[in-house]
Amino acid sequence: MDRITQTNLENLREQDGELRSQALSFMLAATDQPVDWAYRVWDETVATLRHKDNHQRAIAAQLLCNLAKSDPEQRILKDFAALLTVTKDEKFVTARHSLQSLWKIGVVGKPQQQLVVEGLAGRFRDCRAEKNYTLIRYDIIQGLRKLYDEVKDEKIKATALALIETEEDPKYRKKYASLWKVKPRVN
């Protein structure tokens, strides 16, 4: 890991929000392609998913989703449950940032893809009682769309469309369907 990357990694823990945000942008760009240092930060990143500071939890979730492409040992398969937990974070912004990043794991390979699709489908079904559940559902359908756009697996599209059809409110069914450019059923 070069010095600039190391500095930005350290800056992820800074109290200064602007410095932390710049560091996160750098790290997400750096990990947009596979990196050879992923396992040097992996365990600490997973542990940070349970940090007392919600900013740190969000950063860890986003970084770990990006690091999945640098994971030939497929550690993400065992650590996915911890990531999914952060999508239910007490701080909605943390949950949302985490949820919006999960799709990136699915582009890595079939086992990861299956885990992401099943995890997102489960979150869609189970979030109805949560505050802001319509935003959560929107993020889930959008994540499935992004994953589909990358891997072109029709099973992903079928899952997303089936989830959309389970939405009882026609207004939200239409909104979710718009991500797929399809017309929802009308009640």
N, C-alpha and C positions, 0 to 999 in steps of 0.2 A: 504494500500500500504506500503510495507516495505521500509526501508531507502535506500537500494541499488537501488531499482526501482525509488524512488523519486529523488535520486541524478542523475540517468541517464536521467530521464525526464527533470530535470533542465539543464543538460548538452546538451540537444538538442538545446538549445538557445545560446550556447557558440560560440564565434567568431573563436576559434581554430577548424579548419576543422577536424583534426584527432580525437580530443576529441568528437566532434559532431558526427563523423562517428561511433566511438566506441559506443557512447550512442544510436545511431539509431540501430545498430546491436543488442545491448542488448534489446532495447524496442521491436524490431520486434520479437526476440526470445521469450521474455516475453509474448507477445500478440499472439503468435502462437496458444495458447490455450486460452479458455475464462478466463477473469480476472474479479474480483469483483469490480474493481475501474474504469471501463470504463467511467461511467457517471460523475465521478469527473473531467475527462479531456476532455470530449466530446465537450462541447461548445467552449472551448478555442481552441481545435484542429480544429474544423470547421472554427472558425474565422481566424485561422492562414493560411487557404487556400488562404486568400486574403492579406497576409503579403507582405510588400515591398521587402523582401529578398527572392529570388527564392529558396534558400536552405531551408528556413523555409516552403515555400509552398510545396516543394517536400516531406519534412519530414512529414508534416501534412497529406498529401494525403496518403502516405504509411502507416502511423500509423492508420489513420481512416479506411483504407481498412482492416487492421488487427483487429481493434476493432469491426468490424461488427459482428464477431462471439460472442461478449460479449454484444449484443444489443437486449435483449428480447423485448424492446419497439419498435423495428424496426425504430428507428430514421434515420437510413441510407437511408430509402426510401425517406424521405423529404430532406436529405442532399446530395443525389446522384448527383443532378444537379450541385452543387458547386464543387464536385469532377470531374465531366465531364468537367467543365470549365477549370480546371487545366491541363487537357490533351491537351489543346490548348494554353498553356502558351507561352509567348514570348521567354522564354529560353527553347530551345528544350530539353535539358537534364532534366529539370523539368517536362516538358510535358511527356517525355518518361518514367521517373520513375513512374509518376502517372498512366499512361496508363498501364504499366506492372503490376501494383498491383490490378487493378480493378476486375480481375477475382475472387479474394479471397472473394469478397462480395457475389458472386453468389453461393458459396457452403453453405451459411447459411440457405437458404430456397427457396421455389418456388417464392415468390414475389421478393426476391432479385435477384434470378437467371434470372427471366424474365426482370427485370430492367437492369441488366448488359448486357444481350444478346441484348436487344433492343438498349441500349446506345452504345455498341461497333459496332453494325451493322450500326447505324446512323453515327458514327464517320468514319467508313470505307467508306460509300457512300459520305460523305461530305468533306473528307480531300484531295481530288484530287488536289485542287488549292494550297494546302500548300506546303511549302518547305519540303523536305524529306518525302513526302507522302508515298513513297514505304516502308520506315522504319516504319511509323505509321501503315500502313496496315499489315505489317509483325507482329508487336507487337499485333495488334488486333486479327489476326488469331491465333497467338501463345497463347494469353490469352483465346480465345475460346477453344483451344485444352486443355489447362491446366484445365479449368473448366469442360470440357467434361470428361477428365480423372478422375476427382474427383467424378462427379455425374452421369456419364454414361447416360445422357439424349440425345436420338437420335435427338431431335429437335435442340440441340446445334450444333451437327455435320452437320445436314442438312443446318442450317443457314450459318455455316462457308463455306461449300462447295458451296453453292449458291453465297456467296460473292466472293469467289475465281473465279467462272465462270464469274463474271462481270468484272474482270481485263482484260483490252484490250491488254496489253503487254504480249506476250507468255512467256518471260523470267521470269517475276514476277509471272505470274499465276503458272508457274512450281515451283518457289521458295516457294510460299504460299502453294501449294498443297503438297509439300514435308513434311510439318509439319503434314499432315494427312496420309502420305504414300499412296497417290492416284495419279493417272495419270490425269493431266488436259486435257481438250478438246484441240484439235489442230485446229488452223485456217487454 
